[in-house]
Amino acid sequence: MRIVYVAAGAGGMFCGTCLHDNTLAAALRAAGHDVLLLPTYTPLRTDEASQSEARVFFGGINVYLQQKLALFRHTPWFFDRLLDAPALMEWLANRSTAVDASKLGDLTVSMLAGEHGHQRKELEKLLRWLESQPRPDLIHLSNSMLLGMAAELRRRLGAPIVCSLSGEDIFLERLVDPHYSVARKLLRERARDASHFVAMNRYFAHYMAEYLDVDREKIDVIPHGLNLTGHGRRLAPASERRAARTIGYLARVCPEKGFHLLVEAFYRLAVDERLPGLKLRAAGYLSGGDRPYFDRIAAEVSRRGLADRFEYVGEVDRQGKIDFLHSLDVMSVPTVYRESKGISILEALANGVPVVQPAHGAFPELLADTKGGLLFDPENVDHLAEQLARLLLDEEQRELCSAAGEAAVRQRYHQEGMAAAHVRLYERLLASPGQSAGAVRGEAERIAAHG
């Protein structure tokens, strides 16, 4: 099967959706399928061998300039390619601050408008390039913010469209009117151009069915699957076992991920005489825009005399991530929003690290299935501290969660299973009346012939 997978880059940071897309593409290729992973906006940054094409479509610099200045909507394509240079985009991404959704409403609307938006030139470049390649059997979009291109992809290439749902609502809900209302309307209209959708859990499938106004039956639930190479519990000999317990955090360091809540819980536990020498270790991307947030927290940690028990190790690569997880006794990413993925939680479980997560979004479903940790009342710091203490103090329960979480991931959350589930969806879709590449192409040609 030939699959074109269009993914959205996230600038200079490791992004859960990018990691998912890259792992899925690798697993599909390993299963014998022909996959083209096409990055948009910026190159994909992953902690595994990249599966993506070197060329970036809808380059972020061109997309922005075409939105803001009419001149750039008519510049020669060879000139645009200079602005799409990966080195230039990487240089800018490393110097960017946090993305402010409230200032990108007009660009969001234009992208969702697709062939009617200011970036129609970028869409034509993608279409021309794909038309020069062997025809795909199916096209997969990595998130619903890319649905603006779905109608033309379907019409010109004659292939059905599958679209993943990966937390894009968080960005959309920060838009302000009038752009918010227009974007929501366009998104619902463009959702009709997709043949099917994929969500990583039942929670988000139900939520997005209503959000996009699509039939819930059009959304398959396929959990993320990890490349398990190198993951696993580290069973240290008794001589190496840590006297002091360590709490960990692995995610982007920002208010949305609830880093401040975990630090507040740490303050409460650090004075608990049952937990002498308790430590907090954090890892993850820190943008320039979120630096003041982190600096305020670090200053307060120092003021409380806990600087020697707190460590921020920065971003970590794949091996660094595994080593980091092996240094923890328990992990928590207490998001204040309803998480749609939770990939770092799966990574913790894969390494035998039990977790404490808020009882919302994807987490109740994930922990009910894996038995790998405890839930707490969202944004309730006292309850978070209480649940962390339960696992830190009860070695038997911590070991049960550790073993159960690792076993569940190895049985049900691996890349081979994720790829096989996608292939079953693709084959079912292509076998259904009117959805095969030939049938879609024929319908597109009939529409074109009749104007």
Secondary structure, 3 states (H helix, E strand, C coil): CEEEEEEECCCCCCCHHHHHHHHHHHHHHHCCCEEEEEEECCCCCCCCCCCECCCCECCHHHHHHHHHCHHHHCCCHHHHHHHCCHHHHHHHHCCCCCCCHHHCHHHHHHHHHHHHCCCHHHHHHHHHHHHCCCCCCEEEECCHHHHHHHHHHHHHHCCCEEEECCCCHHHHCCCCCCHHHHHHHHHHHHHCCCCEEEECCHHHHHHHHHHHCCCHHHEEECCCCECCCCCCCCCCCHHHCCCCCEEEEECCCCHHHCHHHHHHHHHHHHCCCCCCCCEEEEECCCCCCCHHHHHHHHHHHHHCCCHHHEEECCCCCHHHHHHHHHCCCEECCCCCCCCCCCHHHHHHHHCCCCEEEECCCCHHHHHHHHCCEEEECCCCHHHHHHHHHHHHHCHHHHHHHHHHHHHHHHHHCEHHHHHHHHHHHHHHHHHCCCCCHHHHHHHHHHHHHCC
